[in-house]
Amino acid sequence: MPLNPTEVLEKIAHGSQGVAVINGDELHLVLPDDLNQIGTTVPTLAPDAAVGATVT
């Protein structure tokens, strides 16, 4: 089975606790000013969120 880059990006973003988000077909890292804040909040995706939707 060939690698599906879109699926890989979605899995990374979904499991990143808000540190990685998908913007179009690109994966972006979102780092807070205080790196101790990483993982303190867990982003939620709406059930009908489109592929590539930005997580807030």
C-alpha positions as CSV (number, residue, x, y, z in Angstrom):
1,M,0.0,0.0,0.0
2,P,1.5,3.4,-1.0
3,L,2.1,6.1,1.6
4,N,-0.8,8.6,1.8
5,P,0.8,11.9,2.8
6,T,-2.6,13.5,3.7
7,E,-3.4,10.7,6.1
8,V,0.0,11.0,7.7
9,L,-0.4,14.8,8.2
10,E,-3.8,14.3,9.7
11,K,-2.6,11.7,12.2
12,I,0.4,13.9,13.2
13,A,-1.9,17.0,13.7
14,H,-4.6,15.0,15.5
15,G,-2.1,13.5,18.0
16,S,-0.1,16.7,18.5
17,Q,-2.2,18.3,21.3
18,G,-2.4,21.5,19.3
19,V,1.3,21.8,18.5
20,A,0.9,20.8,14.9
21,V,-2.0,22.0,12.7
22,I,-2.8,21.5,9.0
23,N,-3.1,24.6,6.9
24,G,-4.0,23.6,3.3
25,D,-1.6,20.8,2.5
26,E,1.1,22.0,4.9
27,L,1.8,20.9,8.5
28,H,2.6,23.9,10.7
29,L,4.1,23.8,14.2
30,V,2.5,26.2,16.7
31,L,4.7,26.8,19.7
32,P,3.6,29.0,22.6
33,D,6.0,31.6,24.1
34,D,6.2,29.4,27.2
35,L,7.2,25.9,26.1
36,N,5.9,24.6,29.4
37,Q,2.4,25.2,28.1
38,I,2.6,22.5,25.5
39,G,0.2,19.7,26.3
40,T,-1.7,21.7,29.0
41,T,-4.8,21.9,26.7
42,V,-6.1,19.3,24.4
43,P,-7.6,20.7,21.2
44,T,-11.0,19.3,20.1
45,L,-12.1,18.7,16.5
46,A,-15.7,19.2,15.6
47,P,-17.2,16.0,14.2
48,D,-17.9,17.7,10.9
49,A,-14.5,19.4,10.7
50,A,-13.1,19.5,7.2
51,V,-9.8,17.9,6.3
52,G,-7.2,20.5,6.7
53,A,-9.2,22.5,9.2
54,T,-7.2,24.5,11.7
55,V,-7.4,23.3,15.3
56,T,-7.9,25.9,17.9
